[in-house]
Structure formats: structure tokens, C-alpha cells
Amino acid sequence: MEKSFIDTIIIIYAHDKKDPQKQQKAIALLKSVMQNRSGIISTRVLQEYAFLAIKKLKQAHGVVIRQVKLLETLEVINQSADQICRAVEIMHSYQINFWDSCIISNAEQADCSVIFSEDLNAGQFYSGIKIVNPFVS
């Protein structure tokens, strides 16, 4: 089974009513990876989601806690010191920001073939992992 890493922005769009089209696509993607058990996230994604949901989306703390518990049903990769070191290498190799490098490092650790993200270059491969922007036709 092909594993797919889900970047934080996908989860944010699933909860953001400002763009109904992106919200529906994000919800459909999350539902799909949850049903077929192919979705991977990391502790870093959970942390970023919780922070942004409270600060930017103004979600209630209880809602955020429930959502984190639901997201925990996906496979969750713990960010290790080795992965942080690998992220620094990726950052240097591809000249991208550190936080995106962490996503790639986590996806690499989980043996993902795809990263769903709007923040990285769609169609590009980083460390052999293809970037797919689910919001682009």
C-alpha cells in the first residue's frame, strides 16, 4: 500500500470555512486516507495544527483536542533528533525552509511515496517523494 504524508495545511483547510472548495477537497482527502489507512502525519504536524487552529481559526480548545485525537487515528511519526538532523541536510540540499524539510524528513522516515502539500512545489520530488497539491486540477 502506498503511504501518503499529510502536511499541516491540508488539515487547516479541512477546518477553514473561508474557502469552501479547498475545505471540501481537504475533507475528502483526509477521509480517504483515514478509510484506507494510508495517511501519515507527524507530531510536528499535530503541534502546528493545534497552534494554528487556536490562533488563526479561533477554534475552541475542546474542539482542537477532539480533532487531535481524531488525527491520532492516522499513523503518527514522532519527530526524532535524527530526523531533525536529516531535515537540516534536506534544507541544505534543496535550499528550502527548515519546516518544509522536517515534513520531507518525516515522510522519508515513514517510507511515503507522496506528500500532500500546498507549500512545496507540486510535481517535484524531494528525496524520492513526490509532492502533490490536492487543490490543483
N, C-alpha and C positions, 0 to 999 in steps of 0.2 A: 504494500500500500504506500502510495506517495504521501509524504508528510508535508504540511504547509505551515509556515510560520506566519502568525498574525501580528502585524505591527499595531502599536497603540492607536494610531489614527483611525484604524478600521473600527475599533471598539468605541472610540469617541463619536464617530459619525453615527453609529448604531443608536446612540443616546441623544443625538443633537437634532432637534426638530427644525433647525434653521434651513436645512437643505433636504427636503423630503426625498428627492431622488437618491442622493447619496445615502441617506438613512435606510431606505428600503434595500439598496444593494448591499450595504454593510450588514444589515439584519439577515438577509438571505445567505450571505457568505458565512456568517457566524453559525447560523442554523445548520447549514450544510456540513461544515467541519465538525460541529458537535455531533450531528447524527452519524456521520461516517467515521468518527473518532480519528480524524486525520490532522486536526488542528493542534498546533504547538504555540505556546506563549512562554514568556519568562517572568521571573519575579520582577525584573526591571519593568516589563510591560504592565504588570499589575500595579506596581508603585506609581508609574506615570499616569495610568488610567485613574487611579484613586485621587491623585493630586489634581488632575485636570477636571475630573468630574465635579469635585467640590469647588474648585476655584473658578473655572471658566463656565461650566454648565450649571453651576449653582444647585447641584443635586443635594438632597438631604443626606446626612451621614448614614442613616439607616439604609437608604436606597443603595448607596455606594457599597456598603458592607454586603448587602444581598447580591449585588452584581459581582463583586469579587468572589464570593462563594460560588456563584454560578460559573464564572470563568475558570474556577479551580477544577471544574469537571474536564477541562481540556488538559492535555499533558503540559505540565509546568516545569520548565528548566530553571534550576537555581543558578544564578549568576555567580560563578566562582572566580577566584583570583586568577586562575589560568585563563579563563575566558576574557577577563579584563585585559590581561597581557596580550592575548590574541587580538582583541579589539584594537589595541594600540598598533599592532602590526598591520592590521587591515586598514586602519586610518591612514597610516603612512603609505602603504602600497597603493591605495586607491584615491588618496587625497580627498577623503570625505570626513564629515564631522565624527567626533568620538561616539556620540549617542547612536548614530546610524551604524557605526562599526560594531557597537555592542549587539545590536539586533542581528547583524550578519554573523557575528561570533556565536551567538546563542543558537541561531538556525543551523549553523555548521555543526555545532555540538550535538544537536538533535537529529542530524542527518536529513535535514529538509531539502527538498528539491526546488521549492518555491517559497518566496517571501511575498505576502500580500502587503503592499505599502503604497502610499501616495507620495511619500517623502523621498524615495530613491528613484533612480532613472528606470522607468518601465522598459522591459525588454533586455536590460543589461544583466550580465552575470557577474556576481561577486563571489569569489571562492567557489565557483561552480554552481552557485544557487541563482536561479532566475528570479528577477523582480517582476511582479505582475501588479499593475494598478487596476483594481477591480472597478474603478469608476470611469475608465476609458473604454470605449467600444472597440 
